[in-house]
Amino acid sequence: MIFSGPTYREVMMLPFQTVTLELPFGEYRLAQWGETIPVRYGIGVFRRYKRYEATWVIVTKPAWMPTEPLTMGDIELP
């Protein structure tokens, strides 16, 4: 997964692995993919003094269904 914003971070997550990541607050462009999963793009907004937790689970989705944008954190900055 790539976080590109006030800082740039690339994080590799393996199945059943827990990753802790500290990022400066702000808005980030996101990209997420896997060996059998196409790239998903989106946006993440993280506020100062707030902790966020996220869990990803790989699921199968019919190919005809559109992929929704990836979102993390808050919808918009205050």
N, C-alpha and C positions, 0 to 999 in steps of 0.2 A: 504494500500500500504506500502511496506517495502523498505527503502533505506538503503543499507548496503555498507559502504565504509570507508572513513576517520572517519565517525561517523555512528551510527545506529539510524534510526528513523522509527517508525511505525505510520502511519497516517490513521485514519478512516474518510472517507468522506461519508456523507449522500446525498441523492438526493437533488439537487438544493442548496447545501451548498458550500460556498467559504472557502477555506483553504489557509492560508499564511504560508509558511515554509521557514526557513532560514537554509541553509546547508553550511558547509565549502566546498571550491572548491575541485574538484578531480573527480575520477571515482567511480561510485556506481553500484552495482548489484541491480536490481529492481525486485520486485514481486508484481503483482496486481491481485485481484480477487474480486468476488462479490457473493451474495447469489446464483444466478443462472448462474454465469460466472466462468468457470474453471480458474485456475491459469495461468497467463502469466508471463514469465520471460524475462528479457532483461538487458540492460545496459544504464546508464546515465552518461554523462560527463558534468561537470559544471565548467566554467572558473571563475577565480577571477575577481571581479569588473564588472560582467555582471549579468543582471536580466533576468530571464526566466519566462514565463507564459505558463500554459498548461490548456487545457479544455478537459474533458472527456465526451463523450456522449455514452450511451449504445445503441447499434444497434444489429439487428438480422442478423446473417450470416449463410448460409447453412452449415450444419454439415460436409459436404464433403470437404469444403474449408479449407486449412491449416491455422493455426493461425500464423500470422507474429510475429517476436520478438518485444518486447516492446522497444522503444528507446526514450530517452529524452535528452535535452541539445544539446551539440555539438557532432559530430561523434567521434572526437579524441582530446586528449590534444595537445596543441601547442608544 
